[in-house]
């Protein structure tokens, strides 16, 4: 029974569309580092559908317990034990991964934590790796929908450090750690999937 487990309706709604994009990126054996596992619904759905990968769930020490019961109940062989990870506590513990994934975290984290997330991933992502970041984003300071504008206002009313991030700002963070935005996929409910890869793997020379 799973009715007593922590549950996110947003995860339930978006797991299918996200999986279809992850199939294209996580298309070979390797370990996926998930930042912000939350309830564990994504981890279970993606690991079950992608048996060729190992899924490494992580979350902030104050939230890492939320997914444990679900992960233990499902007991998929390709889901590794939950690890606590505070992205703002650098340097990160040793983590071995080929890909990274995070959903609906960038607008919850403080901007300094978003910076440190990119730094941590950029420091360990291999040449053939990728970082998939899902959520709502702005483009050149503009919201993509009125619902996202309202969501941003709601976030900032809860805590001033939260808010929808601008893709141009995220791309600048990526460039600073040797990554480049390869794909920007439109997703349902005014969300997007950003796929960052190592800059030198593209053959493009960095510019100032």
N, C-alpha and C positions, 0 to 999 in steps of 0.2 A: 504494500500500500504506500502511496506517495502523497496522500491528501494532507498529511501533517507536516510535510516538508516545506521549507521556505520556497515561495513561488513568485515569479515575475511574469505578468501577462505580456509585457513588452518582449521578453525573451521568447515566449511561446509564439508570439506573432511574427517575430523577425527571423527565427532560426532557420526556416526553410529558404527564404531568399538569400540569407548570408551563406548558407551551405553551398548553394549553387555557385557562388563566386569563389568560395574557398576550394572547391573541387578543382578549379582552374589553376589556383596558385599552389596549394599543397598537393602536388600531383606526383610526388615520389616519396620514398621512405625518409623519415626524419622526425625530429621532435619539435612540437609546437609549444612555445611558451605563451600561456594565456595570462594576461595581466588584468586582474579584476574579475575573477571567476564568479563572484556573486553567489547565486543560488545553485550553480552547477548545471543548470539546464542546457546551456550552450555546450559545455564540456561533454556531457553525456550524448547529446544529439550528434555533435560533430565527430566524436571519437567512434561512435557506433557506425556512422556512415563512411568513415575514412579509416578502415582497419589497418592500412599500411603506415599510418603515422602513430607516434607516441604523443599523448597530450599531457602537458605539464601544467596543471592548474595552480594558480597563485592568487593571493589576495592580501590586502593590508592586514596586519596582525589583529586588528579589531573586528575584521569581517571574515577571516579565513574559516571560521567555524561553520558559516552558513551552508557551505556546500558539502561538508564532510559526510553527513548522513546519507545524502542522495548518492554521492560517489561510492560509498561503502555498500549501499543497497544494490546498486546496479552492478558494481564489481567488474567493470570491463577490463580486460587484460592490458589494453593499451592506454589506460589512464593511470598516470603515475601518482604517487601520494601527494596530497595537497602540501604546498609550501607557503610559508608566510613571506611576503615581500612588500616592504614599504619602499616605493620607488624613490621617495625623497631621502632615504637613508643610504647615502653613498659612501664607499663603493658597494655595489650589490654583492650578495653572496655568489659564489661560483655557480653559473648556470650554463648548461650545454644545450643549445637549441639551433635549429636550422631556420625556423620561422618564428614570428611573433604575431599575436593577435590580441586585440583589445576592443571591447564594444562598450559604448556609452560611458566612457571614463574621462575623456579629455575635458568635457564640460563640467565634470564634478570635481576634478583635481584643481588645486591652485595652479596658476601658470608656471610657477617654479617647479612644481611636480611634473607638469607636462614636459618641461625642458629636461628634467632628470630622467623621465621615461625614455625620451629620444636618445639621451646620452647613454643610458644603460643598454638599450637595444643596439645602438650604433657601435658600441664598443665590442659587442660579441657576435653580431650578425655575420655569418659567413658570406663569401662572395656569391654563392648561389641561393642565398636566403631572401626573405621578404618580410615586411611588417605590414599587416593589414589592420587598419584602424577604421572602425565603424561608428557612425553617429550622425548627428546633425552638424552642419558646418556653415559658415558664412563664406561669401566670395567677395573679395575686395571691399570688405566692410559692409556688405549688403546681405540681408537675410534672404533666403531662397523662398520663404513663404511667410504668410502672416502667422501661421501656427507656430513656426519656429521663433518668430519675434516674441510671441506671447510666452513661449516656453522659456526663452532667455530672460524675459522680465520676471517670470516666476522663480527661476534659479537664483537670480541676483537678489530677489526679495528674501530668499532663505539664507543666503550667505554671499557676501560681496566677492569672494574669491571664485565663485562659480560663474559659468556663462559659456555660451556657444562660441567656439574658436573659429578663427579665420583661416582658410586653407593656405593663403599666402604666408601667414605667420608660421603655420606648421611646416610648410615647405622650406622656410628659412631655417627653422630648427633642424630639419632633416639635412639640409645642405651643410650645416655647421658640423654635423657628425658623420658626413660622408654618404648620406642617403639622398635619393631623388624620388620625386613622385612619378611613378610609372603609369598608374591608372587611377581614374576617378570614376567609379561606377555609381550611377543613379540607382537608388534603392527605394522601396515603398515608404510611405509616410514621411516624405521629405528628408530622408536620410541618405547617406552616401557611404561607399566603401573606398577608402584611400589605400593604395598599395605602394609602399615605398621599397626601393631596392638599393643595394650599394651602388654608389655613383660610378665607381670604376668598372663595374660589371657591364655597364652600358656602352663603354667605349667613349663616353663623352668626357672631355677634359673639364675640370672645375674652372670656373671663372670668378673673378672678384665681383 
